[in-house]
């Protein structure tokens, strides 16, 4: 397998002095999570669902289109209305895993409150200069069969999160699912040439900003929204991070700041899970595998429709980076979303409480697939490669 040869953000070739693992937020080659694998549900409980997928690329404005609806049969353990009537909040849903999670919840019929800073309706300072908006995500949720509600906001501003909680209390009286996917420090963590820099040489302000974006945002959000989650039994809290607790415990992650941020989010699921038990709620930490986010696809000059072209050596002739062989095991953002939907529908989901898990692990347990019908598990691949 390719080791330490590409920056997963930029696609630039980098030296072999970098770690064995390709580091990137929610796109890292991961390690097998330390959880118990449960058997697949009986076939009788796994209907084939017809999923309507519009020909829309992640960065395309979601407006009325003449594109026809491509119907694909996906082997999903739930139908299009499985989460109808349930209310979910995806904090940090503008792009990447957050957008994929919101979309998957929408394809299962949920009402999804999509929050983020990049908006077409409100000017908020973002750490990224990108075109995706939270309104696009909400429109995608609705297009897939759910009800998408865009709420532009900054999760570092406690008053804004408190106002969101008050609005949700007034409009819904509760929430069933809370996904803490806020990040925003992809650029602050730096590129490959900055990785493995000792803490005394790093910019202190940038480092502390990483921790604020990665940890404080999650805690502030939980502070105000968990009371709505525990208003009735059965709530699900999902902390999205990069790397399972087992993997992060034995691998250095880019820098002191990034390492601490990703370990802390896993621990948040553990500690909050302890506090949620008396209320019949469940908390888990989940990590995607090598994520084909908007940034990732752009780096390789491909789209979700032709992402495998990134593996073609001929890419180099057009000045595009060539993806390493392990990119064949990458996953769309929808994959981790379907993992969360499956957790939400599991009547015995408390078995996962306080666990750190991956999308690939849950695909083996619940039987869902990615958009292309595959079930990638780069965690299992990494475990076998490191033996």
C-alpha positions as YAML, in Angstrom:
chain: A
units: angstrom
residues:
- id: 1
  name: UNK
  ca: [0.00, 0.00, 0.00]
- id: 2
  name: UNK
  ca: [1.09, 3.60, -0.47]
- id: 3
  name: UNK
  ca: [2.65, 4.97, 2.70]
- id: 4
  name: UNK
  ca: [3.09, 8.66, 3.37]
- id: 5
  name: UNK
  ca: [3.19, 9.63, -0.32]
- id: 6
  name: UNK
  ca: [0.29, 12.07, -0.71]
- id: 7
  name: UNK
  ca: [-1.29, 14.89, 1.22]
- id: 8
  name: UNK
  ca: [-4.96, 13.91, 1.30]
- id: 9
  name: UNK
  ca: [-5.98, 17.60, 1.24]
- id: 10
  name: UNK
  ca: [-3.87, 18.84, -1.65]
- id: 11
  name: UNK
  ca: [-2.86, 15.67, -3.45]
- id: 12
  name: UNK
  ca: [0.75, 16.88, -3.43]
- id: 13
  name: UNK
  ca: [3.50, 14.34, -3.14]
- id: 14
  name: UNK
  ca: [5.28, 14.43, 0.18]
- id: 15
  name: UNK
  ca: [8.39, 12.84, 1.63]
- id: 16
  name: UNK
  ca: [8.66, 9.47, 3.28]
- id: 17
  name: UNK
  ca: [9.58, 11.13, 6.57]
- id: 18
  name: UNK
  ca: [5.89, 11.64, 7.25]
- id: 19
  name: UNK
  ca: [3.87, 9.14, 9.31]
- id: 20
  name: UNK
  ca: [2.78, 5.85, 7.80]
- id: 21
  name: UNK
  ca: [-0.84, 6.93, 7.99]
- id: 22
  name: UNK
  ca: [-2.21, 9.44, 5.50]
- id: 23
  name: UNK
  ca: [-3.51, 12.18, 7.78]
- id: 24
  name: UNK
  ca: [-6.61, 14.21, 7.00]
- id: 25
  name: UNK
  ca: [-9.67, 15.16, 8.91]
- id: 26
  name: UNK
  ca: [-12.30, 12.45, 8.45]
- id: 27
  name: UNK
  ca: [-10.38, 11.13, 5.44]
- id: 28
  name: UNK
  ca: [-7.63, 9.26, 7.24]
- id: 29
  name: UNK
  ca: [-6.77, 5.65, 6.61]
- id: 30
  name: UNK
  ca: [-8.10, 4.25, 9.83]
- id: 31
  name: UNK
  ca: [-7.67, 1.29, 12.14]
- id: 32
  name: UNK
  ca: [-10.22, -1.31, 13.20]
- id: 33
  name: UNK
  ca: [-12.35, 0.04, 16.08]
- id: 34
  name: UNK
  ca: [-12.35, -1.79, 19.38]
- id: 35
  name: UNK
  ca: [-16.01, -2.74, 19.46]
- id: 36
  name: UNK
  ca: [-18.00, -5.94, 19.48]
- id: 37
  name: UNK
  ca: [-19.38, -7.02, 16.12]
- id: 38
  name: UNK
  ca: [-22.97, -8.12, 16.23]
- id: 39
  name: UNK
  ca: [-24.59, -10.34, 13.63]
- id: 40
  name: UNK
  ca: [-26.51, -9.05, 10.66]
- id: 41
  name: UNK
  ca: [-30.26, -8.81, 11.17]
- id: 42
  name: UNK
  ca: [-32.38, -11.50, 9.53]
- id: 43
  name: UNK
  ca: [-32.94, -11.00, 5.82]
- id: 44
  name: UNK
  ca: [-36.62, -10.50, 6.48]
- id: 45
  name: UNK
  ca: [-35.79, -7.26, 8.30]
- id: 46
  name: UNK
  ca: [-33.62, -5.89, 5.47]
- id: 47
  name: UNK
  ca: [-35.92, -4.70, 2.66]
- id: 48
  name: UNK
  ca: [-34.52, -3.49, -0.61]
- id: 49
  name: UNK
  ca: [-35.11, 0.25, -0.75]
- id: 50
  name: UNK
  ca: [-35.34, 2.19, -3.99]
- id: 51
  name: UNK
  ca: [-33.24, 5.31, -3.48]
- id: 52
  name: UNK
  ca: [-33.76, 8.25, -5.82]
- id: 53
  name: UNK
  ca: [-30.42, 9.94, -6.43]
- id: 54
  name: UNK
  ca: [-30.38, 13.22, -8.35]
- id: 55
  name: UNK
  ca: [-27.47, 13.98, -10.69]
- id: 56
  name: UNK
  ca: [-26.11, 16.67, -8.40]
- id: 57
  name: UNK
  ca: [-22.45, 17.07, -7.52]
- id: 58
  name: UNK
  ca: [-21.59, 18.14, -3.94]
- id: 59
  name: UNK
  ca: [-20.64, 21.71, -4.91]
- id: 60
  name: UNK
  ca: [-23.49, 22.28, -7.40]
- id: 61
  name: UNK
  ca: [-26.17, 24.75, -6.29]
- id: 62
  name: UNK
  ca: [-29.25, 22.72, -5.45]
- id: 63
  name: UNK
  ca: [-31.81, 24.42, -7.64]
- id: 64
  name: UNK
  ca: [-34.56, 23.19, -9.91]
- id: 65
  name: UNK
  ca: [-33.03, 20.91, -12.53]
- id: 66
  name: UNK
  ca: [-34.04, 19.14, -15.68]
- id: 67
  name: UNK
  ca: [-31.91, 16.19, -14.70]
- id: 68
  name: UNK
  ca: [-33.84, 12.96, -14.52]
- id: 69
  name: UNK
  ca: [-33.98, 10.94, -11.34]
- id: 70
  name: UNK
  ca: [-31.69, 7.92, -11.45]
- id: 71
  name: UNK
  ca: [-33.22, 5.05, -9.52]
- id: 72
  name: UNK
  ca: [-30.73, 2.66, -7.96]
- id: 73
  name: UNK
  ca: [-31.57, -0.31, -5.78]
- id: 74
  name: UNK
  ca: [-29.53, -0.21, -2.62]
- id: 75
  name: UNK
  ca: [-29.43, -2.95, -0.04]
- id: 76
  name: UNK
  ca: [-30.42, -0.88, 2.98]
- id: 77
  name: UNK
  ca: [-31.77, -2.19, 6.28]
- id: 78
  name: UNK
  ca: [-34.45, 0.52, 6.29]
- id: 79
  name: UNK
  ca: [-36.93, 2.14, 3.92]
- id: 80
  name: UNK
  ca: [-37.37, 5.72, 2.77]
- id: 81
  name: UNK
  ca: [-39.77, 6.58, 5.60]
- id: 82
  name: UNK
  ca: [-37.90, 4.83, 8.40]
- id: 83
  name: UNK
  ca: [-37.17, 8.08, 10.28]
- id: 84
  name: UNK
  ca: [-40.34, 9.93, 9.32]
- id: 85
  name: UNK
  ca: [-41.44, 12.02, 12.30]
- id: 86
  name: UNK
  ca: [-38.02, 12.09, 13.94]
- id: 87
  name: UNK
  ca: [-36.11, 15.33, 14.42]
- id: 88
  name: UNK
  ca: [-32.34, 15.45, 13.94]
- id: 89
  name: UNK
  ca: [-29.82, 18.24, 14.32]
- id: 90
  name: UNK
  ca: [-26.62, 17.98, 12.30]
- id: 91
  name: UNK
  ca: [-24.26, 20.61, 13.69]
- id: 92
  name: UNK
  ca: [-21.68, 21.37, 11.04]
- id: 93
  name: UNK
  ca: [-23.64, 20.22, 7.98]
- id: 94
  name: UNK
  ca: [-22.34, 22.60, 5.32]
- id: 95
  name: UNK
  ca: [-20.07, 20.13, 3.53]
- id: 96
  name: UNK
  ca: [-18.11, 16.90, 3.87]
- id: 97
  name: UNK
  ca: [-19.30, 14.30, 6.35]
- id: 98
  name: UNK
  ca: [-21.85, 16.69, 7.83]
- id: 99
  name: UNK
  ca: [-23.62, 17.15, 4.51]
- id: 100
  name: UNK
  ca: [-23.50, 13.41, 3.87]
- id: 101
  name: UNK
  ca: [-24.99, 12.66, 7.28]
- id: 102
  name: UNK
  ca: [-27.79, 15.19, 6.79]
- id: 103
  name: UNK
  ca: [-28.51, 13.72, 3.35]
- id: 104
  name: UNK
  ca: [-28.71, 10.17, 4.67]
- id: 105
  name: UNK
  ca: [-31.09, 11.25, 7.44]
- id: 106
  name: UNK
  ca: [-33.17, 12.98, 4.78]
- id: 107
  name: UNK
  ca: [-33.25, 9.91, 2.55]
- id: 108
  name: UNK
  ca: [-34.76, 8.07, 5.54]
- id: 109
  name: UNK
  ca: [-37.46, 10.74, 5.90]
- id: 110
  name: UNK
  ca: [-36.20, 12.66, 8.94]
- id: 111
  name: UNK
  ca: [-36.63, 16.34, 9.66]
- id: 112
  name: UNK
  ca: [-33.06, 17.62, 9.70]
- id: 113
  name: UNK
  ca: [-31.94, 20.93, 11.15]
- id: 114
  name: UNK
  ca: [-28.72, 21.75, 9.30]
- id: 115
  name: UNK
  ca: [-26.39, 24.25, 10.95]
- id: 116
  name: UNK
  ca: [-23.20, 25.88, 9.75]
- id: 117
  name: UNK
  ca: [-21.48, 29.18, 9.10]
- id: 118
  name: UNK
  ca: [-21.39, 29.39, 5.31]
- id: 119
  name: UNK
  ca: [-24.78, 30.70, 4.24]
- id: 120
  name: UNK
  ca: [-26.48, 32.42, 1.33]
- id: 121
  name: UNK
  ca: [-28.80, 34.18, 3.77]
- id: 122
  name: UNK
  ca: [-26.50, 35.39, 6.54]
- id: 123
  name: UNK
  ca: [-22.92, 36.65, 6.51]
- id: 124
  name: UNK
  ca: [-20.82, 34.78, 9.05]
- id: 125
  name: UNK
  ca: [-17.04, 34.50, 9.23]
- id: 126
  name: UNK
  ca: [-15.83, 31.06, 8.19]
- id: 127
  name: UNK
  ca: [-12.40, 29.50, 8.38]
- id: 128
  name: UNK
  ca: [-12.89, 28.28, 4.81]
- id: 129
  name: UNK
  ca: [-13.34, 30.23, 1.61]
- id: 130
  name: UNK
  ca: [-15.64, 27.78, -0.14]
- id: 131
  name: UNK
  ca: [-18.90, 27.98, -2.06]
- id: 132
  name: UNK
  ca: [-20.98, 25.29, -0.33]
- id: 133
  name: UNK
  ca: [-23.79, 26.71, 1.83]
- id: 134
  name: UNK
  ca: [-25.95, 25.36, 4.59]
- id: 135
  name: UNK
  ca: [-29.03, 26.18, 2.51]
- id: 136
  name: UNK
  ca: [-27.82, 23.80, -0.20]
- id: 137
  name: UNK
  ca: [-27.54, 21.04, 2.35]
- id: 138
  name: UNK
  ca: [-31.09, 21.64, 3.59]
- id: 139
  name: UNK
  ca: [-32.39, 21.58, 0.01]
- id: 140
  name: UNK
  ca: [-30.61, 18.28, -0.59]
- id: 141
  name: UNK
  ca: [-32.25, 16.81, 2.52]
- id: 142
  name: UNK
  ca: [-35.68, 17.80, 1.22]
- id: 143
  name: UNK
  ca: [-34.92, 16.58, -2.31]
- id: 144
  name: UNK
  ca: [-34.05, 13.16, -0.90]
- id: 145
  name: UNK
  ca: [-37.36, 12.83, 0.93]
- id: 146
  name: UNK
  ca: [-36.84, 14.47, 4.30]
- id: 147
  name: UNK
  ca: [-37.47, 17.98, 5.56]
- id: 148
  name: UNK
  ca: [-34.37, 20.14, 5.56]
- id: 149
  name: UNK
  ca: [-34.17, 23.30, 7.67]
- id: 150
  name: UNK
  ca: [-31.12, 25.53, 7.34]
- id: 151
  name: UNK
  ca: [-30.00, 27.50, 10.40]
- id: 152
  name: UNK
  ca: [-26.90, 29.63, 9.77]
- id: 153
  name: UNK
  ca: [-25.02, 30.00, 13.04]
- id: 154
  name: UNK
  ca: [-21.68, 29.86, 14.83]
- id: 155
  name: UNK
  ca: [-21.46, 27.11, 17.44]
- id: 156
  name: UNK
  ca: [-18.75, 29.00, 19.31]
- id: 157
  name: UNK
  ca: [-21.33, 31.67, 20.17]
- id: 158
  name: UNK
  ca: [-23.23, 30.24, 23.14]
- id: 159
  name: UNK
  ca: [-26.16, 32.64, 22.78]
- id: 160
  name: UNK
  ca: [-26.78, 31.46, 19.21]
- id: 161
  name: UNK
  ca: [-26.86, 27.81, 20.28]
- id: 162
  name: UNK
  ca: [-29.16, 28.71, 23.17]
- id: 163
  name: UNK
  ca: [-31.50, 30.48, 20.73]
- id: 164
  name: UNK
  ca: [-31.50, 27.39, 18.52]
- id: 165
  name: UNK
  ca: [-32.48, 25.25, 21.50]
- id: 166
  name: UNK
  ca: [-35.34, 27.61, 22.33]
- id: 167
  name: UNK
  ca: [-36.55, 27.53, 18.73]
- id: 168
  name: UNK
  ca: [-36.46, 23.74, 18.62]
- id: 169
  name: UNK
  ca: [-38.31, 23.53, 21.92]
- id: 170
  name: UNK
  ca: [-41.04, 25.80, 20.59]
- id: 171
  name: UNK
  ca: [-41.35, 24.11, 17.18]
- id: 172
  name: UNK
  ca: [-40.77, 20.44, 18.00]
- id: 173
  name: UNK
  ca: [-40.62, 20.04, 21.77]
- id: 174
  name: UNK
  ca: [-37.71, 17.58, 21.47]
- id: 175
  name: UNK
  ca: [-34.98, 16.24, 19.24]
- id: 176
  name: UNK
  ca: [-34.28, 12.57, 18.58]
- id: 177
  name: UNK
  ca: [-30.78, 12.72, 17.12]
- id: 178
  name: UNK
  ca: [-27.93, 15.17, 17.69]
- id: 179
  name: UNK
  ca: [-24.85, 14.91, 15.49]
- id: 180
  name: UNK
  ca: [-21.86, 16.99, 16.60]
- id: 181
  name: UNK
  ca: [-19.82, 17.26, 13.39]
- id: 182
  name: UNK
  ca: [-18.42, 20.76, 13.85]
- id: 183
  name: UNK
  ca: [-14.77, 21.18, 12.85]
- id: 184
  name: UNK
  ca: [-13.58, 24.01, 10.60]
- id: 185
  name: UNK
  ca: [-9.85, 23.68, 11.35]
- id: 186
  name: UNK
  ca: [-8.73, 21.82, 8.24]
- id: 187
  name: UNK
  ca: [-6.62, 24.74, 7.06]
- id: 188
  name: UNK
  ca: [-5.35, 25.63, 10.53]
- id: 189
  name: UNK
  ca: [-3.82, 22.19, 10.98]
- id: 190
  name: UNK
  ca: [-1.50, 22.97, 8.09]
- id: 191
  name: UNK
  ca: [-0.15, 20.97, 5.20]
- id: 192
  name: UNK
  ca: [2.31, 18.07, 5.17]
- id: 193
  name: UNK
  ca: [5.39, 20.25, 5.53]
- id: 194
  name: UNK
  ca: [4.04, 21.49, 8.84]
- id: 195
  name: UNK
  ca: [3.12, 18.10, 10.27]
- id: 196
  name: UNK
  ca: [5.25, 16.63, 13.06]
- id: 197
  name: UNK
  ca: [6.35, 20.09, 14.13]
- id: 198
  name: UNK
  ca: [6.95, 20.15, 17.91]
- id: 199
  name: UNK
  ca: [4.56, 22.22, 19.96]
- id: 200
  name: UNK
  ca: [7.14, 24.86, 20.91]
- id: 201
  name: UNK
  ca: [7.57, 25.70, 17.21]
- id: 202
  name: UNK
  ca: [3.87, 25.94, 16.36]
- id: 203
  name: UNK
  ca: [1.80, 29.11, 16.35]
- id: 204
  name: UNK
  ca: [0.03, 29.23, 19.71]
- id: 205
  name: UNK
  ca: [-2.98, 31.24, 18.52]
- id: 206
  name: UNK
  ca: [-3.63, 28.84, 15.63]
- id: 207
  name: UNK
  ca: [-3.25, 25.83, 17.90]
- id: 208
  name: UNK
  ca: [-5.69, 27.14, 20.49]
- id: 209
  name: UNK
  ca: [-8.12, 28.03, 17.70]
- id: 210
  name: UNK
  ca: [-8.03, 24.39, 16.56]
- id: 211
  name: UNK
  ca: [-9.02, 23.28, 20.05]
- id: 212
  name: UNK
  ca: [-11.78, 25.87, 20.24]
- id: 213
  name: UNK
  ca: [-13.25, 24.78, 16.91]
- id: 214
  name: UNK
  ca: [-12.93, 21.06, 17.61]
- id: 215
  name: UNK
  ca: [-13.86, 20.79, 21.27]
- id: 216
  name: UNK
  ca: [-15.56, 23.93, 22.57]
- id: 217
  name: UNK
  ca: [-18.12, 23.87, 19.75]
- id: 218
  name: UNK
  ca: [-19.19, 20.34, 20.66]
- id: 219
  name: UNK
  ca: [-19.47, 21.10, 24.37]
- id: 220
  name: UNK
  ca: [-21.44, 24.31, 23.82]
- id: 221
  name: UNK
  ca: [-23.81, 22.46, 21.49]
- id: 222
  name: UNK
  ca: [-24.34, 19.61, 23.95]
- id: 223
  name: UNK
  ca: [-24.88, 22.05, 26.81]
- id: 224
  name: UNK
  ca: [-27.97, 23.56, 25.18]
- id: 225
  name: UNK
  ca: [-29.32, 20.76, 22.97]
- id: 226
  name: UNK
  ca: [-28.97, 17.66, 25.14]
- id: 227
  name: UNK
  ca: [-31.89, 18.70, 27.39]
- id: 228
  name: UNK
  ca: [-34.07, 18.34, 24.28]
- id: 229
  name: UNK
  ca: [-32.54, 14.96, 23.49]
- id: 230
  name: UNK
  ca: [-33.25, 13.53, 26.94]
- id: 231
  name: UNK
  ca: [-36.82, 14.83, 27.11]
- id: 232
  name: UNK
  ca: [-37.90, 11.31, 26.21]
- id: 233
  name: UNK
  ca: [-36.05, 7.96, 26.17]
- id: 234
  name: UNK
  ca: [-34.27, 6.75, 23.06]
- id: 235
  name: UNK
  ca: [-32.20, 9.80, 22.06]
- id: 236
  name: UNK
  ca: [-28.98, 9.36, 20.08]
- id: 237
  name: UNK
  ca: [-25.92, 11.61, 20.36]
- id: 238
  name: UNK
  ca: [-23.20, 11.14, 17.74]
- id: 239
  name: UNK
  ca: [-19.75, 12.71, 18.05]
- id: 240
  name: UNK
  ca: [-17.98, 12.74, 14.67]
- id: 241
  name: UNK
  ca: [-14.19, 12.65, 14.76]
- id: 242
  name: UNK
  ca: [-11.11, 11.40, 12.92]
- id: 243
  name: UNK
  ca: [-9.87, 8.05, 14.20]
- id: 244
  name: UNK
  ca: [-11.27, 5.59, 16.68]
- id: 245
  name: UNK
  ca: [-10.25, 5.69, 20.32]
- id: 246
  name: UNK
  ca: [-8.12, 2.59, 19.81]
- id: 247
  name: UNK
  ca: [-6.30, 3.97, 16.78]
- id: 248
  name: UNK
  ca: [-5.71, 7.42, 18.26]
- id: 249
  name: UNK
  ca: [-4.41, 5.93, 21.50]
- id: 250
  name: UNK
  ca: [-1.43, 4.41, 19.71]
- id: 251
  name: UNK
  ca: [-0.81, 6.81, 16.81]
- id: 252
  name: UNK
  ca: [0.53, 10.37, 16.82]
- id: 253
  name: UNK
  ca: [-1.83, 12.62, 14.85]
- id: 254
  name: UNK
  ca: [-0.09, 15.44, 12.95]
- id: 255
  name: UNK
  ca: [0.53, 17.78, 15.91]
- id: 256
  name: UNK
  ca: [-0.14, 18.20, 19.61]
- id: 257
  name: UNK
  ca: [-3.21, 20.31, 18.84]
- id: 258
  name: UNK
  ca: [-4.75, 18.06, 16.20]
- id: 259
  name: UNK
  ca: [-3.94, 14.95, 18.23]
- id: 260
  name: UNK
  ca: [-5.60, 16.36, 21.34]
- id: 261
  name: UNK
  ca: [-8.64, 17.54, 19.37]
- id: 262
  name: UNK
  ca: [-9.39, 14.13, 17.87]
- id: 263
  name: UNK
  ca: [-8.76, 12.19, 21.07]
- id: 264
  name: UNK
  ca: [-10.97, 14.62, 23.00]
- id: 265
  name: UNK
  ca: [-13.99, 14.14, 20.73]
- id: 266
  name: UNK
  ca: [-13.84, 10.38, 21.21]
- id: 267
  name: UNK
  ca: [-13.70, 10.94, 24.95]
- id: 268
  name: UNK
  ca: [-16.68, 13.29, 24.78]
- id: 269
  name: UNK
  ca: [-18.80, 10.41, 23.51]
- id: 270
  name: UNK
  ca: [-17.57, 8.26, 26.38]
- id: 271
  name: UNK
  ca: [-18.20, 10.83, 29.12]
- id: 272
  name: UNK
  ca: [-21.53, 12.03, 27.75]
- id: 273
  name: UNK
  ca: [-22.62, 8.43, 27.29]
- id: 274
  name: UNK
  ca: [-22.08, 7.91, 31.00]
- id: 275
  name: UNK
  ca: [-24.28, 10.92, 31.78]
- id: 276
  name: UNK
  ca: [-27.02, 9.93, 29.32]
- id: 277
  name: UNK
  ca: [-27.60, 6.40, 30.63]
- id: 278
  name: UNK
  ca: [-30.18, 7.42, 33.28]
- id: 279
  name: UNK
  ca: [-32.25, 9.06, 30.55]
- id: 280
  name: UNK
  ca: [-32.29, 6.09, 28.19]
- id: 281
  name: UNK
  ca: [-30.11, 7.87, 25.62]
- id: 282
  name: UNK
  ca: [-27.02, 6.67, 23.78]
- id: 283
  name: UNK
  ca: [-23.78, 8.45, 22.85]
- id: 284
  name: UNK
  ca: [-21.27, 7.13, 20.31]
- id: 285
  name: UNK
  ca: [-18.20, 8.47, 18.53]
- id: 286
  name: UNK
  ca: [-17.99, 7.65, 14.83]
- id: 287
  name: UNK
  ca: [-15.27, 8.13, 12.27]
- id: 288
  name: UNK
  ca: [-15.59, 7.81, 8.51]
- id: 289
  name: UNK
  ca: [-12.86, 6.15, 6.49]
- id: 290
  name: UNK
  ca: [-11.14, 7.85, 3.58]
- id: 291
  name: UNK
  ca: [-13.82, 10.39, 2.78]
- id: 292
  name: UNK
  ca: [-14.54, 11.58, -0.75]
- id: 293
  name: UNK
  ca: [-15.48, 15.08, 0.38]
- id: 294
  name: UNK
  ca: [-15.81, 18.04, -1.92]
- id: 295
  name: UNK
  ca: [-12.25, 19.08, -1.10]
- id: 296
  name: UNK
  ca: [-10.92, 15.60, -1.72]
- id: 297
  name: UNK
  ca: [-12.59, 15.23, -5.10]
- id: 298
  name: UNK
  ca: [-11.38, 18.65, -6.19]
- id: 299
  name: UNK
  ca: [-7.83, 17.81, -5.18]
- id: 300
  name: UNK
  ca: [-7.82, 14.85, -7.55]
- id: 301
  name: UNK
  ca: [-9.74, 16.68, -10.29]
- id: 302
  name: UNK
  ca: [-12.67, 14.25, -10.25]
- id: 303
  name: UNK
  ca: [-16.32, 14.14, -9.18]
- id: 304
  name: UNK
  ca: [-18.35, 11.58, -7.26]
- id: 305
  name: UNK
  ca: [-19.47, 10.14, -10.59]
- id: 306
  name: UNK
  ca: [-15.96, 9.44, -11.88]
- id: 307
  name: UNK
  ca: [-13.87, 9.33, -8.70]
- id: 308
  name: UNK
  ca: [-12.16, 6.10, -9.74]
- id: 309
  name: UNK
  ca: [-10.42, 8.05, -12.51]
- id: 310
  name: UNK
  ca: [-8.19, 9.48, -9.78]
- id: 311
  name: UNK
  ca: [-6.50, 6.07, -9.61]
- id: 312
  name: UNK
  ca: [-5.52, 6.22, -13.29]
- id: 313
  name: UNK
  ca: [-1.79, 6.99, -13.78]
- id: 314
  name: UNK
  ca: [-2.81, 8.99, -16.86]
- id: 315
  name: UNK
  ca: [-4.01, 11.68, -14.43]
- id: 316
  name: UNK
  ca: [-0.42, 12.88, -14.16]
- id: 317
  name: UNK
  ca: [-0.34, 13.77, -17.86]
- id: 318
  name: UNK
  ca: [-2.96, 16.45, -17.24]
- id: 319
  name: UNK
  ca: [-1.17, 17.80, -14.18]
- id: 320
  name: UNK
  ca: [-3.50, 16.11, -11.69]
- id: 321
  name: UNK
  ca: [-2.23, 14.08, -8.73]
- id: 322
  name: UNK
  ca: [-2.72, 10.34, -8.96]
- id: 323
  name: UNK
  ca: [-4.43, 8.76, -5.96]
- id: 324
  name: UNK
  ca: [-2.66, 5.85, -4.25]
- id: 325
  name: UNK
  ca: [-4.21, 2.36, -4.59]
- id: 326
  name: UNK
  ca: [-5.93, 2.63, -1.20]
- id: 327
  name: UNK
  ca: [-8.20, 5.34, -2.64]
- id: 328
  name: UNK
  ca: [-10.16, 2.44, -4.12]
- id: 329
  name: UNK
  ca: [-11.42, 1.86, -0.56]
- id: 330
  name: UNK
  ca: [-12.59, 5.44, -0.09]
- id: 331
  name: UNK
  ca: [-16.20, 6.27, 0.73]
- id: 332
  name: UNK
  ca: [-18.75, 8.94, -0.05]
- id: 333
  name: UNK
  ca: [-20.00, 11.19, 2.78]
- id: 334
  name: UNK
  ca: [-23.37, 9.42, 2.53]
- id: 335
  name: UNK
  ca: [-21.81, 6.19, 3.83]
- id: 336
  name: UNK
  ca: [-21.17, 7.47, 7.36]
- id: 337
  name: UNK
  ca: [-24.63, 9.05, 7.25]
- id: 338
  name: UNK
  ca: [-26.21, 5.68, 6.57]
- id: 339
  name: UNK
  ca: [-24.25, 4.31, 9.51]
- id: 340
  name: UNK
  ca: [-25.87, 6.90, 11.76]
- id: 341
  name: UNK
  ca: [-29.33, 6.18, 10.35]
- id: 342
  name: UNK
  ca: [-28.80, 2.50, 11.09]
- id: 343
  name: UNK
  ca: [-27.81, 3.31, 14.67]
- id: 344
  name: UNK
  ca: [-30.88, 5.50, 15.10]
- id: 345
  name: UNK
  ca: [-33.15, 2.67, 13.91]
- id: 346
  name: UNK
  ca: [-31.55, -0.02, 16.06]
- id: 347
  name: UNK
  ca: [-33.90, -0.67, 19.03]
- id: 348
  name: UNK
  ca: [-30.86, -2.04, 20.88]
- id: 349
  name: UNK
  ca: [-28.51, 0.83, 20.07]
- id: 350
  name: UNK
  ca: [-27.61, 1.22, 23.72]
- id: 351
  name: UNK
  ca: [-25.17, -1.65, 23.13]
- id: 352
  name: UNK
  ca: [-22.99, 0.93, 21.36]
- id: 353
  name: UNK
  ca: [-23.12, 3.47, 24.20]
- id: 354
  name: UNK
  ca: [-19.71, 5.07, 24.90]
- id: 355
  name: UNK
  ca: [-18.12, 3.14, 22.02]
- id: 356
  name: UNK
  ca: [-15.87, 4.51, 19.31]
- id: 357
  name: UNK
  ca: [-16.83, 3.01, 15.95]
- id: 358
  name: UNK
  ca: [-16.33, 3.45, 12.21]
- id: 359
  name: UNK
  ca: [-18.62, 3.53, 9.20]
- id: 360
  name: UNK
  ca: [-17.04, 0.37, 7.80]
- id: 361
  name: UNK
  ca: [-17.64, -1.54, 11.03]
- id: 362
  name: UNK
  ca: [-21.28, -0.57, 11.14]
- id: 363
  name: UNK
  ca: [-21.78, -1.49, 7.47]
- id: 364
  name: UNK
  ca: [-20.77, -5.05, 8.35]
- id: 365
  name: UNK
  ca: [-23.19, -5.06, 11.26]
- id: 366
  name: UNK
  ca: [-26.24, -3.47, 9.65]
- id: 367
  name: UNK
  ca: [-25.82, -4.31, 5.97]
- id: 368
  name: UNK
  ca: [-26.12, -0.86, 4.38]
- id: 369
  name: UNK
  ca: [-23.96, 0.12, 1.41]
- id: 370
  name: UNK
  ca: [-22.41, 3.22, -0.04]
- id: 371
  name: UNK
  ca: [-24.03, 5.02, -2.99]
- id: 372
  name: UNK
  ca: [-22.30, 2.73, -5.49]
- id: 373
  name: UNK
  ca: [-23.41, -0.44, -3.72]
- id: 374
  name: UNK
  ca: [-19.99, -1.16, -2.18]
- id: 375
  name: UNK
  ca: [-19.12, -1.55, 1.51]
- id: 376
  name: UNK
  ca: [-15.61, -0.10, 1.92]
- id: 377
  name: UNK
  ca: [-13.80, -0.71, 5.18]
- id: 378
  name: UNK
  ca: [-10.39, 0.88, 5.11]
- id: 379
  name: UNK
  ca: [-10.11, 0.31, 8.86]
- id: 380
  name: UNK
  ca: [-10.02, -3.42, 8.35]
- id: 381
  name: UNK
  ca: [-7.51, -2.92, 5.52]
- id: 382
  name: UNK
  ca: [-5.26, -0.85, 7.78]
- id: 383
  name: UNK
  ca: [-5.41, -3.42, 10.55]
- id: 384
  name: UNK
  ca: [-4.31, -6.15, 8.18]
- id: 385
  name: UNK
  ca: [-1.55, -3.94, 6.71]
- id: 386
  name: UNK
  ca: [-0.08, -3.11, 10.10]
- id: 387
  name: UNK
  ca: [0.17, -6.70, 11.30]
...
